[in-house]
Amino acid sequence: MSKQILIMPGDGIGPEIVAEAVKVLHAATARFDLDISTDEALVGGAAYDVHGDPLPDVSLDKARAADAILFGSIGGPKWDAIERSKRPERGLLRLRAELGLFANLRPAILFPQLAGASSLKPEVVSGLDILIVRELTGGIYFGQPRGIREENGERVGFNTDVYSESEIRRIGKVAFELARARGKRLCSVDKANVLEVTELWKEVINDLAGDYPDVEVSHMYVDNAAMQLVRAPKQFDVMVTGNLFGDILSDEAAMLTGSIGMLPSASLDQQRKGLYEPCHGSAPDIAGQGIANPLATILSLAMLLRYSLDRGDVATAIEAAVEAVLEDGLRTADIHTDGCRKVSTAEMGDAVAARLKAS
Ligand code: NAD
């Protein structure tokens, strides 16, 4: 049966980079035995402009019906002043919550050709391949009670960091299974010396470890993990952590690779239906100029094929096509260095599609 992919370009550079990923998808369907149909839906500011809502029912219904979603980016100064509940970002947060996308996968991969783009020494980061698995729908970002109240004549702000055993087990299983399919090492990050919620986290991860004897488990306090990521990042294979720590560590790991324009992500539900998007935002400062790097979105498409459509073979071919194009010396402005050929968004997409077709 044909698999349905919903394309949600969004705002800013979103439509430009998604168009390049769609080119690569067409090249993949021409080259491989893939039965895919696509549909498109508005989200973010683009949806607000038409429907007065950043996630209108028509878009949410299409997202529910799809097998996977390829998402661009949302937001921009045009919508900064509108009522908070209608802002573009709310559309994405609601989409994640409505679809139960609890597992956020953020690989930090450094193609050897780009080792010079990192702020760390090339030998520390060259060949880096880490996968951070972040719990996305629980923890302190969602815990109740939360708010700001008056106490003894002053305002007090408070949030609640809360995880149930079942929530920890659910994300833990995803991480163990991913580790099993890669380097078989899993590092669980907590602050169990101070926070009871992460003491439970550590216990549940240790319980789960019994089901995965082939995966080597370690535990690290979050402060040490932040330090180790810049000291010796290649010691990690898969890292798993809660919502807040994952937010911070995945951005830190992202910067090890030098450019945010290279980093894909996946957010999965229990059935591995997922939303796939670049880690960066809508880059309003360069939107419409044809210079954005489409590779994070193209690599997000590869993740979509691997995790939601079970086509690891096509995903690997796309990743190889990206690497070949980098090897040929093609660079968008954000990753350009002397001696390379500076290309536009569309030229980069064309080159990856051509390499894939020829593979
Ligand atoms: P940003 O990621 O959009 O941009 C940060 C910097 O990186 C900018 O200089 C931009 O030009 C550059 N950049 C980003 N993606 C690039 C690419 N593919 N190629 C080349 N350069 C790229 O972050 P920001 O400026 O803080 O936010 C801009 C808007 O994006 C805001 O409205 C924000 O709310 C939104 N945002 C959306 C998402 C999302 O859609 N998931 C995530 C983060 C921010």
Residues whose N, C-alpha, C, O or C-beta is under 5 A from the ligand:
A	BS01	NAD	G72 S73 I74 G75 G76 G261 C279 H280 G281 S282 A283 P284 D285 I286 I291 A292 N293 D334
